[in-house]
Amino acid sequence: MDRKQVVLDMDPGIDDALAMVVALNRFTVIGVSTVAGNAPVEQTFQNAHRILQFTRHSTIPVVAGADRPLFYPLLTAEDIHGFSGMGAYTWDVPDVPHSGELAWNWMARRLTTSSVRCHLVATGPLTNIAMLLWAHPESHEHIGSISCMGGALPGSKMDKAFEFNVYVDPHAADVVFRYGPNVRLIGINVAHRALMPVSQLDRFKQFGRVGQMLFDLLQFYAVHARGEGGDPQAMPLDDALVVAATEAPELFQWEEMPLTVVREGPLRGTVVLAPYAAEREPVQVATSVDAPQFFEWLWASLTE
């Protein structure tokens, strides 16, 4: 079976690093666009390059995008991912200069010149994708799907009221939910049903030098992210589920619903059902995940 062609839009980020490695093994990755989120965009840009260099995919282009949300100052996740976005991990890879082309312009050019529809896998704030949909409406018909990590299923009981990506740039998320073709949303209420026990971290070591790199990264992440999702002995792997949603959607249960986002005030970043009068196209929202099958898929993806 032919591999899907994808663009990874990311803010690496430790769990983004795992998602990128899995995506490289599952898809034909035609490029990586980076956005400010877990760390400032200069850091996420360099991190994406470092991961591609380390995994021997240095020919895949990386293009930097938005350095801040559409209408808010940037908030980062230094408490979870460290200042660099990669915890305490150090890379023996030199920094590289930016190409000068903005991510959404690069994506539009690649999408519209591709002979097949490309899928967008978004694991950070949706600023770059919103800019693509706004600035290049001609690109819409060339997008196979947009899978994103964000928010939570409306009405779900959560251990916190909002999710980082949508909270950081709620306006961008609302644009994607409104204008994006074939949007698939993985909320943290579903991602947190597939928590990894910290006791399983050693399993990454069996996957060679890349597995050792992931183990080293996830050790830091385990200390800072464990307990999210309600289990103090486990940690979320949120972004890897977005890759799964694109490559193996049968691992999830889905429901179509029109969505909007609370963009201001104390409920900022909350995903809600759009009123009927908004006339929005429905978003495919994951309502559950088969966690054992997801982990089988994950380990098989690292074996590739």
C-alpha positions as CSV (number, residue, x, y, z in Angstrom):
1,M,0.0,0.0,0.0
2,D,1.3,3.4,-0.9
3,R,2.3,5.6,2.0
4,K,0.3,8.8,2.6
5,Q,2.2,12.0,1.9
6,V,2.2,14.3,4.9
7,V,3.4,17.7,6.2
8,L,4.2,17.7,9.9
9,D,3.3,21.0,11.6
10,M,4.9,20.8,15.0
11,D,6.4,22.7,18.0
12,P,9.0,20.1,19.2
13,G,8.6,19.4,22.2
14,I,9.4,16.0,23.6
15,D,6.2,14.2,22.7
16,D,6.5,15.9,19.2
17,A,9.9,14.2,18.9
18,L,8.3,10.8,19.4
19,A,5.5,11.7,17.0
20,M,8.0,12.7,14.4
21,V,10.0,9.5,14.6
22,V,6.8,7.5,14.3
23,A,5.6,9.6,11.3
24,L,8.9,9.1,9.5
25,N,8.4,5.4,9.7
26,R,4.7,5.5,8.7
27,F,4.5,8.2,6.0
28,T,6.2,9.9,3.2
29,V,7.1,13.1,5.0
30,I,7.5,15.9,2.5
31,G,8.3,18.6,5.0
32,V,8.2,19.9,8.6
33,S,6.8,23.3,9.4
34,T,7.4,24.6,12.9
35,V,5.5,26.9,15.1
36,A,6.0,28.6,18.5
37,G,4.3,26.6,21.3
38,N,6.2,24.3,23.6
39,A,9.2,26.5,23.0
40,P,9.9,29.7,21.0
41,V,9.9,29.1,17.2
42,E,13.7,29.4,16.9
43,Q,14.0,26.5,19.3
44,T,11.3,24.4,17.7
45,F,12.8,25.0,14.2
46,Q,16.3,23.9,15.4
47,N,14.8,20.9,17.3
48,A,13.0,19.7,14.2
49,H,16.3,19.9,12.3
50,R,18.1,18.1,15.0
51,I,15.6,15.2,15.1
52,L,15.8,14.8,11.3
53,Q,19.6,14.9,11.3
54,F,19.7,12.3,14.1
55,T,17.3,10.0,12.4
56,R,19.1,10.4,9.1
57,H,16.3,12.3,7.3
58,S,18.2,15.5,6.8
59,T,17.0,15.9,3.2
60,I,13.4,16.6,4.5
61,P,13.0,20.4,4.5
62,V,12.1,22.3,7.7
63,V,10.5,25.7,7.5
64,A,9.8,28.1,10.4
65,G,6.4,29.6,10.8
66,A,4.6,31.8,13.3
67,D,6.6,33.1,16.3
68,R,3.5,34.0,18.2
69,P,-0.2,33.3,18.3
70,L,-2.6,35.3,16.1
71,F,-3.7,37.7,18.8
72,Y,-2.1,36.8,22.1
73,P,1.4,36.9,23.5
74,L,3.2,33.5,23.4
75,L,2.9,31.1,26.3
76,T,5.4,28.2,26.3
77,A,5.5,24.9,28.1
78,E,9.0,25.2,29.7
79,D,7.7,23.5,32.8
80,I,7.0,20.3,30.9
81,H,9.6,20.4,28.0
82,G,12.4,22.5,29.4
83,F,13.6,25.8,28.0
84,S,14.9,24.3,24.8
85,G,11.8,22.1,24.3
86,M,14.0,19.0,24.5
87,G,14.4,18.8,28.3
88,A,18.0,18.2,29.3
89,Y,19.0,16.5,26.1
90,T,22.0,17.9,24.2
91,W,22.6,17.4,20.5
92,D,25.8,17.1,18.6
93,V,24.2,19.0,15.6
94,P,25.0,22.6,14.7
95,D,22.2,25.2,14.3
96,V,21.1,25.9,10.7
97,P,19.8,29.2,9.2
98,H,16.2,29.7,8.2
99,S,15.3,29.5,4.6
100,G,13.5,32.8,4.8
101,E,10.2,31.4,3.5
102,L,7.3,31.4,5.9
103,A,5.8,28.0,6.7
104,W,2.3,28.7,5.3
105,N,3.6,30.0,2.0
106,W,5.9,26.9,1.7
107,M,3.0,24.6,2.5
108,A,0.7,26.2,-0.1
109,R,3.4,25.9,-2.7
110,R,4.0,22.2,-2.0
111,L,0.3,21.3,-1.6
112,T,-0.7,23.0,-4.9
113,T,2.1,21.4,-6.9
114,S,1.7,17.9,-5.5
115,S,0.2,15.2,-7.7
116,V,-1.6,13.7,-4.7
117,R,-3.5,15.2,-1.8
118,C,-1.3,15.7,1.3
119,H,-2.3,15.3,4.9
120,L,-1.4,17.8,7.6
121,V,-0.5,16.4,11.0
122,A,-0.5,19.2,13.5
123,T,0.8,18.6,17.0
124,G,1.2,22.2,18.2
125,P,-0.8,25.5,18.2
126,L,-2.7,25.8,14.9
127,T,-1.3,29.2,14.0
128,N,0.5,28.0,10.8
129,I,-2.5,26.0,9.6
130,A,-4.8,29.0,10.2
131,M,-2.5,31.2,8.2
132,L,-2.5,28.7,5.4
133,L,-6.3,28.5,5.2
134,W,-6.6,32.3,5.4
135,A,-3.8,33.3,3.0
136,H,-4.1,30.5,0.5
137,P,-7.7,29.4,0.1
138,E,-6.6,27.7,-3.2
139,S,-4.8,25.1,-1.1
140,H,-8.0,23.8,0.5
141,E,-8.8,21.3,-2.3
142,H,-5.2,19.9,-2.1
143,I,-5.5,18.9,1.6
144,G,-6.4,15.3,2.2
145,S,-7.0,15.8,6.0
146,I,-6.0,17.9,8.9
147,S,-5.4,15.9,12.1
148,C,-4.7,17.9,15.2
149,M,-4.1,17.6,18.9
150,G,-6.2,20.1,20.7
151,G,-9.0,20.8,23.1
152,A,-11.3,18.2,24.6
153,L,-14.6,16.7,23.5
154,P,-17.4,19.1,24.5
155,G,-19.0,18.0,27.7
156,S,-16.2,15.6,28.8
157,K,-15.0,15.5,32.3
158,M,-11.3,16.5,32.4
159,D,-8.6,16.9,34.9
160,K,-8.2,20.5,33.7
161,A,-10.5,22.8,31.8
162,F,-8.4,23.5,28.7
163,E,-5.7,22.0,26.6
164,F,-2.4,23.7,25.8
165,N,-2.5,24.0,22.0
166,V,-6.0,25.5,21.8
167,Y,-5.4,27.7,24.9
168,V,-2.2,29.2,23.4
169,D,-3.9,30.2,20.1
170,P,-7.7,29.8,20.4
171,H,-8.3,32.0,17.4
172,A,-6.2,29.8,15.2
173,A,-8.0,26.7,16.4
174,D,-11.4,28.3,15.6
175,V,-10.2,29.2,12.1
176,V,-9.2,25.6,11.5
177,F,-12.4,24.2,12.9
178,R,-14.3,26.5,10.6
179,Y,-12.4,26.5,7.3
180,G,-10.3,23.3,7.4
181,P,-11.2,20.5,5.1
182,N,-11.7,17.0,6.7
183,V,-10.5,18.0,10.2
184,R,-9.8,15.2,12.7
185,L,-9.5,16.3,16.3
186,I,-7.9,14.3,19.0
187,G,-8.7,15.9,22.4
188,I,-6.9,15.3,25.6
189,N,-10.0,13.5,27.0
190,V,-9.2,10.8,24.4
191,A,-5.4,11.1,24.4
192,H,-5.4,10.6,28.2
193,R,-7.1,7.2,27.7
194,A,-3.8,5.9,26.2
195,L,-1.4,6.7,29.0
196,M,2.0,5.0,29.1
197,P,3.1,3.6,32.4
198,V,6.5,5.1,33.4
199,S,7.6,1.5,34.1
200,Q,7.5,0.8,30.3
201,L,10.1,3.5,29.4
202,D,12.9,1.0,29.2
203,R,11.2,-0.6,26.3
204,F,12.4,2.3,24.0
205,K,16.0,1.1,24.4
206,Q,15.4,-1.9,22.2
207,F,15.0,0.4,19.2
208,G,18.6,1.2,18.6
209,R,20.2,4.6,18.8
210,V,16.9,6.4,18.0
211,G,15.1,4.4,20.7
212,Q,17.9,5.4,23.1
213,M,17.4,9.1,22.1
214,L,13.6,8.8,22.8
215,F,14.3,7.1,26.1
216,D,16.6,9.9,27.2
217,L,14.0,12.6,26.1
218,L,11.1,10.8,27.7
219,Q,12.9,10.3,31.0
220,F,12.7,14.1,31.5
221,Y,9.2,14.2,30.2
222,A,8.1,11.4,32.6
223,V,9.3,13.5,35.6
224,H,7.4,16.6,34.5
225,A,4.3,15.2,32.7
226,R,3.5,12.1,34.8
227,G,0.2,12.4,36.5
228,E,-1.5,14.3,33.7
229,G,-4.5,12.2,32.9
230,G,-5.0,11.2,36.5
231,D,-2.5,8.3,36.9
232,P,0.6,9.3,38.9
233,Q,2.5,6.3,37.6
234,A,1.8,7.1,33.9
235,M,2.4,9.9,31.3
236,P,0.6,11.0,28.2
237,L,2.0,10.6,24.7
238,D,-0.5,13.0,23.2
239,D,1.1,13.9,19.9
240,A,1.7,10.3,18.8
241,L,-2.0,9.8,18.8
242,V,-2.4,12.5,16.1
243,V,-0.1,10.4,13.9
244,A,-2.2,7.4,14.6
245,A,-5.4,9.3,13.7
246,T,-3.9,9.9,10.3
247,E,-2.4,6.5,9.6
248,A,-4.8,4.2,11.5
249,P,-8.1,6.0,12.1
250,E,-9.7,2.7,12.9
251,L,-8.0,2.8,16.3
252,F,-10.5,5.5,17.3
253,Q,-14.3,5.9,17.5
254,W,-15.4,9.1,15.7
255,E,-18.3,11.4,15.9
256,E,-19.0,14.4,13.6
257,M,-19.9,17.7,15.3
258,P,-19.6,21.4,14.4
259,L,-17.1,23.1,16.8
260,T,-16.1,26.5,17.9
261,V,-13.6,27.8,20.5
262,V,-14.0,30.2,23.4
263,R,-11.4,32.8,22.5
264,E,-11.4,35.2,25.5
265,G,-12.1,35.3,29.2
266,P,-11.8,32.7,31.9
267,L,-12.9,29.8,29.6
268,R,-10.4,30.7,26.9
269,G,-9.3,27.6,25.0
270,T,-12.5,25.6,25.7
271,V,-13.9,23.8,22.7
272,V,-17.7,23.9,22.4
273,L,-20.4,22.9,20.0
274,A,-21.0,25.6,17.5
275,P,-24.6,26.9,17.4
276,Y,-26.7,25.8,14.4
277,A,-26.8,29.3,13.0
278,A,-23.0,29.3,12.6
279,E,-23.4,26.9,9.6
280,R,-20.1,25.2,10.2
281,E,-18.9,22.0,8.5
282,P,-18.7,19.2,11.1
283,V,-15.3,18.2,12.5
284,Q,-14.5,14.5,13.0
285,V,-14.0,14.3,16.7
286,A,-12.4,11.2,18.3
287,T,-14.6,10.0,21.2
288,S,-12.5,7.0,22.3
289,V,-9.4,5.1,21.5
290,D,-8.5,1.4,21.7
291,A,-5.5,1.9,24.0
292,P,-4.0,-1.6,23.7
293,Q,-4.3,-1.5,19.9
294,F,-2.7,1.9,19.9
295,F,0.3,0.7,21.8
296,E,0.7,-2.3,19.5
297,W,0.6,0.2,16.6
298,L,3.2,2.5,18.4
299,W,5.7,-0.3,19.1
300,A,5.3,-1.6,15.5
301,S,5.9,1.9,14.2
302,L,9.2,2.1,16.1
303,T,10.3,-1.3,14.7
304,E,10.0,0.0,11.1
